[in-house]
């Protein structure tokens, strides 16, 4: 499949355009504390489920300022996220569910998850929410040293965890699980699959996690073969997307199949099918086809393929046939 410019960035991507993470200063605790006390500091509050707070009646993040942080959560340690403009941004992660509910009331805010509001937030806020959610999840999950079992202590303003056992002292870094996701085509049709339990008519591009000792392109070929039995030849990078649900990086590809032979092998899929652009249009029209969620790179892969192959606008089609 020939490569053409992408129509727009993936959801949660492009954060480097507005945020300087200032990673080289995370160990400078005095400097970090100065930024935290600044009148320009902004704090994003997440509850134990990874939900954040929104301004009432809007799809805008409810940031806390340094005064509110001191008054409401002074003892809660903050994680430095970086600078956007003149504002140092921090994460505050709550564990107490009752306290999270009380703060919702006292702040006059509402809570929502990333999957629910990822497309509703402004792009910069969606990216910051995704960044904070992924980091908070790793912090919650990383409580003990994987080598000796001793408790760990967060250092580098929350971006590393160090074993508290002096005889070990190992550092642990935030975990991101690499996964490949691919739209496979063969002579004018694309391969999509569905899992048991998905909504009726839901189809998506094929995906899977990268295994040790495996190049990304090899992971694409293996996953497609395991899930559908389809043999893939050429593989090309398309785009990537942070996917902190809970801790993945989705690496998107386009690929060309050798043939259309389908044989479900690992039983991950309930069904796999080849769709022409007209099949997708017809399915959207009669309700028998639902694409993956618009905030996902899977949706963008299908969107790009339809634009290339048939000049079709997936957003417009979905809106036209929305039920």
Secondary structure, 3 states (H helix, E strand, C coil): CCCCCCCCCCCCCCHHHCCECCHHHCCCHHHHHHHHHCCCCEEEEECCCCCEEEECCCCCECCEEHHHHHHHHCCCCCEEEEEECCEEEEEEECCCHHHHHHHHHHCCEEEECHHHHCCCCCHHHHHHHHHHHHHHHHHHHCCECCCCCCEEEEEHHHCEEEECCCCCCCEEECCCEEEEEEEEEECCEEEEEECCCCCCCECECEEEECCCCCCHHHHHHHHHHHHHCCCEEEEEEEEEEEECCCCEEEEEEEEEECCCCCCCCCCCCCEEEEEEHHHHHHHHHHCCCECCCCCCHHHHHHHHHHHHHHCCCHHHHHHHCCC
